[in-house]
Amino acid sequence: MRKKYEDDTSRRITRNMSANHAKPNISHSQAVDIVKKYYNLTPSQLHCLPSYDDQNFSITTVEGGEYVLKIMNSVHTKDPTLIELQTYAMNFLHENGLPTQTTQKTTMGQVMFLEGIDCGYGLQKYLVRLLTYLPGVPISEVPFSPQLLYEVGRTAARMDNALNEMQHPQLSVLQREGFIWSLSNIPLLENYMKVLEGQPLLGVVMSILHQYKTTVAPTSSSFRTCLIHGDFNDLNLLVQDDESNGYKISGIIDFGDMNFGCYVYELAIAITYMMLEHPNPIEVGGHILAGWESVFPLNAAERDCLFWLVLSRLCQSIVMAHHSVTLQPENEEYLMISSKKGIPILHMLFEMGKEQVEKVWFQSAARFNDRT
């Protein structure tokens, strides 16, 4: 039976909610009333979808449509411009041929609205959107063929090329200075090193941070900049069966980490997370790189720093997972899902070294391109 997904955030470490009862907890009947009142649609089926910070419902309507009703948490509700930009980007990418969700407008023509809801602890306001449903399952649930990984790289590059053309009067909001998940801000991880004290991992992470500061940072002025998705991971990419008994990419979801960064950051992030689900992680990079460069070839500086950027992203994921556990120890198993897979991969890549890993990636990409 096909599952429906939207915003399953177990790969992205949750931000610490600063307000009590930040996550909405509306009832099924309240969700039905919202859809009827604001969209003039009648739900025939409704069930909850997984999400850590927000509340999501999968909805099928009597009128024949399939949607995701998204109730934003009360903290993110206070930053409507950022949510508006994420929504605008999804619609923009859809118009440019990318498989993203779009928003269903209310009967008053709004793409989102504030609703006062009592979830059992007093009336609070929450941002509400109704998004189109995307078919498929997370790519993490299917076998990774070389061709599918190639399509991951190609799709990521196509997406960034499109985002680079997007215009909006509030785009400067996406600069997001100090954003801990930006690959421009790897040195900020030094503030969290205490969470690794006593672990052999600490020395590896500190060595990678040193390489970032001495190798990546001085070269970064040569990286091409653009607006990026920022979390192109194995749960934010949906796939479905294609006609050749393989899989095709059917959806890109969760634009919560969108920010101004660099093209090569998106590539590094994609390689990082796809490695987590592959039985032989070292094989992943070359196939994704081949797909990426079929759209947007790397320049010399970007190519030279790709290895350290991938390791830096692994460090971000691992360090922030450990940090989140100190804030929410009761959720340790959930928060450490990606970290537990990422730690042995980080050790493996670090021990192999830049030269050997690059040889595997670049030769694999060249062989793949020779066959196509």
C-alpha positions in Angstrom: 0.0 0.0 0.0 1.3 3.4 -1.0 2.3 5.7 1.9 1.9 9.5 1.9 4.7 11.7 3.1 5.2 15.4 3.8 7.9 16.9 6.0 9.1 13.8 7.8 11.9 15.5 9.6 13.8 12.7 11.2 16.9 13.5 9.1 16.9 17.1 10.0 17.6 18.0 13.6 14.7 19.9 15.1 15.3 23.5 16.2 14.7 24.1 19.9 11.3 25.5 20.3 11.4 28.6 22.5 7.7 28.6 23.5 5.6 26.1 25.4 3.1 24.1 23.3 4.7 25.5 20.1 3.6 22.4 18.1 -0.1 22.5 17.2 -2.3 19.7 18.2 -5.6 20.2 16.4 -8.2 17.5 16.2 -9.4 15.8 13.1 -12.7 17.7 13.3 -10.9 21.0 13.6 -8.9 20.1 10.5 -12.0 19.2 8.6 -13.7 22.5 9.6 -10.6 24.5 8.4 -10.7 22.9 5.0 -14.4 23.4 4.6 -14.4 27.0 5.8 -11.4 28.4 3.9 -11.2 26.2 0.8 -14.8 25.1 0.3 -13.6 21.5 0.0 -15.1 18.5 1.8 -12.6 15.9 3.1 -13.6 12.3 2.6 -10.4 10.9 4.1 -8.0 12.5 6.6 -5.0 11.2 8.5 -2.0 12.6 10.3 1.4 12.7 8.7 4.7 12.6 10.7 6.3 16.0 11.5 8.4 17.0 14.5 7.7 20.8 14.7 4.4 21.3 12.8 1.2 19.3 12.3 0.3 17.8 8.9 -2.7 16.0 7.6 -3.1 14.0 4.4 -6.5 14.8 3.0 -8.6 13.4 0.1 -11.6 15.4 -0.8 -15.1 14.5 -2.1 -14.3 16.8 -5.0 -11.4 14.5 -6.1 -8.2 16.3 -5.0 -5.4 15.1 -2.7 -3.8 17.6 -0.4 -1.6 18.2 2.7 -3.0 20.5 5.3 0.0 22.1 7.1 -0.4 23.8 10.4 2.8 25.7 11.3 4.1 25.7 14.8 3.6 28.9 16.8 7.3 29.8 16.7 7.7 29.7 12.9 4.3 31.4 12.6 6.0 34.5 14.0 8.2 34.6 10.9 5.6 34.7 8.1 8.0 36.3 5.5 10.3 33.3 5.6 7.3 30.9 5.2 6.0 33.1 2.4 9.4 32.8 0.6 9.5 29.1 1.0 6.0 28.8 -0.4 6.8 31.2 -3.3 9.9 29.1 -4.1 7.9 25.8 -4.3 5.4 27.4 -6.7 8.2 29.0 -8.7 10.0 25.7 -9.1 6.8 23.9 -10.1 6.2 26.5 -12.8 9.8 25.7 -14.0 9.2 22.0 -14.4 10.4 20.7 -11.0 8.3 18.3 -9.0 7.4 20.5 -6.0 4.2 21.0 -4.0 2.1 24.0 -4.8 -0.4 25.9 -2.6 -4.1 25.7 -2.9 -5.5 29.2 -2.5 -8.3 29.9 -0.1 -11.7 31.1 -1.4 -10.4 34.6 -0.6 -7.2 34.1 -2.8 -4.7 33.6 0.0 -1.8 31.2 -0.1 -1.6 31.1 3.7 -3.5 32.6 6.6 -3.4 33.0 10.4 -6.0 30.9 12.3 -6.7 31.2 16.0 -7.0 27.6 17.3 -7.4 26.3 20.8 -5.4 23.0 21.0 -6.3 22.5 24.6 -4.0 25.1 26.2 -5.6 28.4 25.2 -6.2 30.2 21.9 -3.0 30.6 19.8 -2.5 31.7 16.2 -1.0 29.3 13.6 -0.1 29.8 10.0 -2.1 27.4 7.8 -1.4 26.2 4.2 -3.0 23.6 2.0 -0.4 22.1 -0.3 -0.9 19.7 -3.2 0.0 16.1 -2.6 3.0 14.6 -4.3 3.0 10.8 -5.1 5.8 8.5 -4.2 7.9 7.3 -1.2 11.2 8.8 0.1 14.1 7.7 -1.9 15.6 6.1 1.2 13.0 3.3 0.8 14.2 2.1 -2.6 17.4 0.6 -3.9 19.9 3.2 -5.2 20.9 2.4 -8.8 23.6 4.4 -10.5 21.0 5.9 -12.8 18.8 7.0 -9.9 21.8 8.7 -8.2 22.6 10.4 -11.5 19.1 11.8 -11.5 19.5 13.0 -8.0 22.5 15.1 -9.0 20.8 16.3 -12.2 17.6 17.3 -10.4 19.5 19.2 -7.7 21.5 21.2 -10.3 18.3 21.9 -12.3 16.6 23.1 -9.1 19.5 25.5 -8.2 19.6 26.9 -11.7 15.9 27.7 -11.4 16.2 29.1 -7.9 19.0 31.4 -9.2 16.5 33.1 -11.5 13.8 33.6 -8.8 13.0 37.1 -7.9 11.0 38.4 -4.9 11.1 41.7 -3.0 12.0 40.0 0.3 14.7 37.7 -1.0 17.3 39.2 1.3 15.6 37.4 4.2 17.1 34.2 2.9 20.6 35.5 3.6 20.1 33.9 7.1 23.3 35.1 8.7 24.5 32.8 11.4 22.3 29.9 10.2 23.9 26.9 11.8 23.0 24.6 8.9 24.7 26.7 6.2 28.0 25.2 4.9 29.3 28.8 5.1 29.1 28.6 8.9 31.0 25.4 9.7 33.3 27.3 12.2 30.2 27.9 14.4 30.4 24.1 15.2 33.3 24.9 17.5 30.7 26.3 20.0 29.3 22.9 20.3 32.4 20.7 20.7 31.6 20.1 24.4 29.0 17.5 23.3 31.8 15.3 21.9 34.1 15.4 24.9 35.6 12.0 25.7 34.8 10.6 22.2 37.4 9.6 19.6 35.2 11.4 17.2 36.2 14.8 18.7 39.7 14.6 17.1 38.3 13.8 13.7 35.8 16.6 13.8 38.4 19.2 15.0 40.7 18.1 12.1 37.9 18.6 9.6 37.1 22.0 11.0 40.8 22.9 10.7 40.8 21.8 7.0 37.7 23.8 6.4 39.3 27.0 7.8 42.6 26.5 6.0 41.4 24.9 2.7 37.8 25.7 2.0 37.3 29.2 3.5 40.2 30.8 1.7 38.9 29.4 -1.6 35.2 30.0 -1.1 35.3 33.4 -3.0 35.6 31.3 -6.2 32.4 29.3 -5.5 29.4 30.3 -7.6 26.6 31.6 -5.3 22.9 31.0 -5.5 19.7 30.3 -3.6 19.7 26.6 -2.5 17.3 24.2 -1.0 19.8 23.4 1.7 18.5 20.0 2.9 18.4 17.9 -0.3 18.3 14.7 1.7 17.0 11.1 1.4 13.7 11.9 3.1 13.0 15.2 1.2 13.3 13.5 -2.2 10.3 11.3 -3.3 10.4 8.7 -6.0 7.9 6.4 -7.8 8.1 3.6 -10.3 8.9 4.5 -13.9 8.2 2.6 -17.1 11.6 0.8 -17.2 11.2 -1.0 -13.8 13.3 1.6 -12.1 12.4 4.8 -10.2 12.0 8.4 -11.2 12.0 11.4 -8.9 8.5 12.5 -8.2 8.8 15.1 -5.5 11.1 17.6 -3.7 9.7 18.7 -0.3 10.7 20.6 2.9 12.1 24.0 2.0 12.7 25.0 5.6 16.5 25.3 5.3 16.4 27.3 2.0 19.1 30.0 2.1 21.6 31.9 0.0 24.7 29.6 -0.3 26.7 28.1 -3.2 25.9 25.6 -5.9 28.6 23.2 -4.6 27.0 23.2 -1.1 23.8 21.7 -2.6 25.9 19.0 -4.3 27.8 18.2 -1.1 24.6 18.0 0.9 23.0 15.6 -1.7 26.1 13.3 -1.7 26.2 13.3 2.1 22.7 12.1 2.7 22.5 9.6 -0.1 25.6 8.0 1.3 23.7 7.3 4.5 21.4 4.9 2.7 23.8 3.1 0.4 25.4 -0.2 1.2 28.7 1.0 -0.2 28.7 4.8 0.5 31.9 5.6 -1.4 30.1 4.7 -4.7 27.5 7.4 -4.3 29.5 10.5 -5.0 30.6 9.7 -8.5 27.1 9.0 -9.8 25.6 12.1 -8.2 28.5 14.2 -9.5 28.0 12.9 -13.0 24.3 14.0 -13.0 25.1 17.4 -11.4 27.8 18.2 -14.0 25.5 17.2 -16.9 23.7 20.5 -15.9 26.3 22.6 -14.0 30.0 21.6 -14.3 32.1 22.4 -11.2 34.9 24.9 -11.5 38.4 24.0 -10.2 37.9 25.5 -6.7 34.5 23.8 -6.2 35.9 20.5 -7.3 38.9 20.8 -5.1 36.8 21.5 -2.0 34.0 19.0 -2.6 35.5 16.3 -0.3 35.9 18.7 2.7 32.4 20.1 2.2 30.9 16.6 2.3 32.8 15.8 5.5 31.8 19.2 6.9 28.1 18.4 6.3 28.6 15.1 8.1 30.1 17.0 11.0 27.1 19.4 11.1 24.7 16.5 11.2 26.6 14.6 13.9 27.5 17.5 16.2 24.0 19.0 16.1 22.4 15.7 16.7 24.5 15.3 19.9 23.6 18.8 20.9 19.9 18.2 20.4 20.1 15.1 22.6 21.4 17.3 25.5 18.3 19.5 25.0 15.9 16.5 24.6 17.4 13.4 26.1 14.1 11.6 25.9 14.2 11.8 22.1 17.8 10.4 21.8 16.9 7.5 19.6 14.9 9.6 17.2 17.5 12.5 17.0 20.4 10.2 16.5 19.0 8.3 13.4 21.2 10.0 10.8 24.2 10.4 13.2 24.5 6.7 13.9 24.8 6.1 10.2 27.0 9.1 9.6 29.7 8.5 12.1 31.2 5.3 10.5 31.0 7.0 7.1 32.8 10.0 8.4 35.6 7.8 9.8 35.8 5.9 6.6 36.1 8.9 4.3 38.6 10.7 6.7 40.8 7.6 6.9 40.7 7.1 3.1 41.8 10.7 2.6 41.0 13.4 0.1 43.1 12.0 -2.8 41.7 8.5 -2.7 38.1 9.5 -2.3 38.3 12.0 -5.1 39.9 9.4 -7.3 36.9 7.1 -6.8 34.3 9.9 -7.3 35.9 11.6 -10.3 36.8 8.4 -12.1 33.3 7.0 -11.5 31.7 10.2 -12.8 33.9 10.0 -15.9 33.0 6.4 -16.6 29.3 7.1 -16.1 29.5 10.0 -18.6 31.3 7.8 -21.1 28.5 5.3 -21.1 25.8 8.0 -21.6 
